[in-house]
């Protein structure tokens, strides 16, 4: 472990013990975004889009007790076609508004069945438009007839727009961000007639960590989980343990629920922001929770269009089908594999993570969904 990381961990611990949670949170946010750990302090709190004060310590707890969805506002450049739309909306809950973007694919002639929906959770510093552009998920969803929902974290809740995966109040059912995101998903399902047996969640980095939390806390809602360059639920319970997990990896020893959903994981072995051991920890947590029903693992190797090497491991169910799919991306850093340069944190030309996630998701349906 290098000296800078020791310094970060010691400083985070000191700030937490002294009660200076604002400064401690600012430190973890800079590390999450790959910034210098001891950068100058952030500017004074300022209004965000909703007029609320922003800052490192703002909005540490988010409990949802009201669920009202504003009517979606069509973007000025709505995609032409048979009702194909790229909508902008806002979800309100207990005084907080969560902006989102929603991709609605064109409905084919004679098509009236409920459609699948994917909840896409961006990484730190990103927003919905950036994440959609970088992952190219909308283009793939158009062909497959899938709704895609992109909620946006606010600066009020996190100065760098990271989902707060490392705070205990955001790792539990019926509390914090998991409750907020689940409620938004359910509202969009009702508004747009989504198929309750085909609802999925995926994310990058902090968004990937939150995706795993949602898969565990709302297993009856999500039929599959995709994590790219993220961490397992329970990998951290405070700021020092978050830094430690990001630097060296951590087992999901404190998760509030087992990893029971079908899971697909992508992680670059050259990731210097979230250690690749975290990808392995996600897979191991899922294997441990489902060990009795899994068959022998199947391992294969290959190359992407840009000659990026990868190792793909499939953990199949004894009765058939794949429960866990793990892509180790050799030489890839902290970026969405196969994404577009039009978005941030992407690795164009690599394994198409969006296409592989979509394929994996659509092979699974929720059982017992209402």
N, C-alpha and C positions, 0 to 999 in steps of 0.2 A: 504494500500500500504506500503510495507516495506521500510526501510531506504536505503538498497543497490540500490533499483530501483530508489528512489528519487535521490540518488547520480548519477546514470547513466544518468537519464533524465536531471539533472542540468548540468552535465559535457558536454553532447551532445549539449545542448542549448548554453552553454558558448563557446564551440569550434566553433559552427556554426556562432554565432554572431561575434566572433573574426576573422572570415574568414579562420580558420584552418580546411578546409574541409577534408584534408587528414586524420588528426587525428580523426575527427568526424566520418568519414566513417569507419575507423579502429574499432572504438568503436561499431558501429552498427553491423559490421561483426562478432565481437567476441560474441555479444549477440545472433545473429542469429544462431551461431553454439553452443550455450550453454556454451561458455567459460567465464572465469572470466572477468568482465567488465574492470578491471584496470590491465590487464596483461601487461608485458613489451612490449615496442614498437616493431613493426615488424622490421625485418632486412631491410637493404637498398634494394631498388628496384633491381631486378635481371631479367635476360632474361627468358621469358616463352618459350613454345615450338616453337613459331613463331619468337623468337628472340626479341620480344618487351619488354620494361621495364615493370615490374609489381610493384604494390604498391597500397595502399588504395585509392589514389586519381587518379589513372590512368584510362583513358578511361571512364570518367563520362558521355559523350554523344556519342552515336553511331548512326549516320544517314547513311542509306543505299542508295547509288545511283548507285551501280553496282552490278550485280547478275550473278556470274559465278560459276558453279559447277565443281570441279575437278572430274576426273574419279574415282569412288570408287576403293580402293585398297583392294583386298581380304585378309582376315586375314590368317596367315599361317595355322591355324587349322580350315579351312572352314568345316562346318558340312557336312558329307557325306550324300548322298541321292539324290532325284530327284530335283536338282538345289536348294536345301536348302542352304542358305548362311548367314554368319555373317560377314558383310562387314564393312570396315573402309573407311571413306571419309572425304573430306574437302570442305567447302563452303566459297567462297571469296566474300566480299562486302566492298567497300570503304577502302581498305587497311587492312581489318580485315579478318582473317580466323577462321571459326567456325568448329572445328572437330566434327564428328558424327559417330555413329554406326548405321547400318541398318540391321534389321533382315528380310530376305526374305524367306518365308515358301515354302516348295515344292509345285509345282503345280500338282494337281491330274490329272490323265488321263482324257482327254476330257474337262478339265476346261480351258476356255479361257476368261472368264468374268473378268472385272476389279475388283481388290480386295480392301477391306477396308484398311485404314492406321491409326495408332495411333501415335501421337507425344507425347513422354514421357519426361517430364522435371524433372531432378534430383533435390535433395535438396542440401544445402550447404555442402561443403567438398567432395561431391560425384562426380563420373564421370560416363560415360555411362556403362562401364562394371560392376561397382559396383551396379548401379541402376537396370540393367537388371538382375543380379544375385539375388538381394534382392527381387525384385517384382515377379520373375519367369514369367514375361509376355511373353517371347519368347516361352516357352513350351506351354502356353495356345494359343498363336497366331498360333503355328504350327497346332494345331488341327482345328482351326477356319479358317485358310487360310488368316491371317491378316499380313500386313506389319507393322513393328514397327520401328520408327525412334527415336534415342536418341541423340540429340545435346548435346555438352559439353560446359559449360561456361568456359571461360579462366581466368587465374589469372590476366591477363592484365586488364580485365573488372571488376573483383572483386577478391580481394585477397583470399577469402575463397570459390571462385567458386559459389557464390550465384547469382541467377538471380536477377536483380536490380528492383524488384517490387515496392520499396518504393520511387523511384525517378520519378518525373512528366514526364521527357523526355522519360521514358520507360513505360508509361501508356497510350500512344496515338497511334492512327493509323498513319501509314506511317512515324513513327519515331522510333529510338532506337531499343531495342530488340524485340518488337512486330513485327516491319517491317522485321527485320532480320530473325526471326523464321518463319514468314508467307511465306517469299520468299523461304527459304530453303524447307519448306513443299511443296510449289507449284512446285519447281523444281523436288523433289523426286516423286511427283505425276505424272509429265510428263515422267520422266525417267523410272518409273516402272509401268506405266499404272494403277495407283490407281483410284478407283471409286470416282469421285468428290462428290457423294451424301453420302459417308460414310467415312468422314475424322474427326478424333476426337483428343482431346488433354487432357492430364492428367498430374498431377504433385504432388510432395511431398513438403510440407513446402514452401520455397521460390519458388520452381517449381510449387506448387499448386496455389500460388498467381499469378504467371505469366500465368498459364493456364486460370484462370478466366479473366485476362486482355485480353488474346488472344480471348477468347470466346466473349467478348464484342466488341473488336475493329475490329475483322474479323468474324462477324456472318455469312457472306455468304460463308466462307471457312469451318468452323467447325460445324459439325452436333450435337456435344455433348461435354460436359466438365466434367472432373472428378477432384476433389480437395481432397487431403488427408492431413490433418493437416496443412491447409493453411489459407490464409486470402483473404477477398474480395477485388476486385479492388477498389481503392479509399480509402482504410483503412488508408493509410498514404500518406503524401505529402512531408515529409522531415524526417530527422533522429529522432528528438524528438517524432513526432507523430508515427513513426514506432515502437519505443520502447514502447510507451504507448499502441498501438494496440496489440503488442505481449504480453504485460503484463496483460492487462485487457479486450481486445477486443474492436472493434470499428465498428460502422456502416459504410457502403460504401457510404458516403455522397458526395464524390467528384469524383465518377467514371465518365469517359468521355462518357460512353454509357450504356444503360440498360442491365440487365442480362436476355437475351431472349432465350438463348440456353438451351436445356435439360441439367440438372445438377444433378450429383451424388456427394455427400459429405460424407467423413468419418472423424471423429474426436474423439480422446480419451478424456474422461472427466478427466483424470489424466495427461494431457499434461502440463508440466511445462515450455515448450519453447514457444509454441504458444497457448495462452489461448483458451480453448474450446468455449468461447463466439464467437470466430471468425467463427467457423463452423455454429453456429446459425445465424450469420450475413450474411453469404453467402446465406443461405436458405431464409432468410427474404428478401434479395435484389432480389432474383429470384422470390419469391412470389409476391412482390410488383409490379414487372415489368409485371407479367402475371396474376395478380389477377382476371381480368375479365373472363379469360378462364379456371380457375381452379375449380375443384369440391372439395368436402369435403376430408380432410386428413384422411388417414388410418394409424393407429399406431399398431404395433405388437412388441412383445418382444421375445427373444430367447437366446440360448447359442451356442457358437462356439465349435469346437472339444475339445479345452482346457478348456472348461467351462466358458470362458469369456462371460459375459452378454452383450447384446446389445439391443438397442431400434431402430427400423426401422420405419421411417415415409415416406409415399408415398403421394405426391400431384399429383393427376391425372387431366388430362384435361377433361373438361365437355364432349367433343366429343369422349373421349376414349384415352387410353395410359397414361403413366406416364411422367410428365414434370420435377418433382424434386424428388429425392430419398435421404434421409438423414439417415445415420447410426451413432448413438451415441454409442461409444465403452466404456463400463463402466470398469474403472480400467486400461485402456490402456494409455500409455504415448505417447511421440512424436516418433512414429514409424509406418512403413507400416504394417498394420494388415494382418496376414496370410502369411507374406513373409518368405523368407529363411534366415537362419543364415549365408549363404554364402555371404550375402551383409550387409551393415551397415544400422542402423536405421530401423530395422525390428522387428516385433512381431510374431514369428512363432506360429502356432497353433490357432491363432485368426480367426475371420471372414476373408475369402479369398477376400481381397479388389480387387485384380487383376481380379479374376474370375467374381466378381459382377460388376465391371466396364465394363468388356468386354461384359457381358450379356446386361447391360444397353445400352451401345453404339450401339450394333448391332440391338437393337430394334428401333433405330431411324435413319432416313435418312434425308439428307438435301433437302429442297424443293426449287426449282428454281435454283439449282446448274448448272453451265455450264460444 
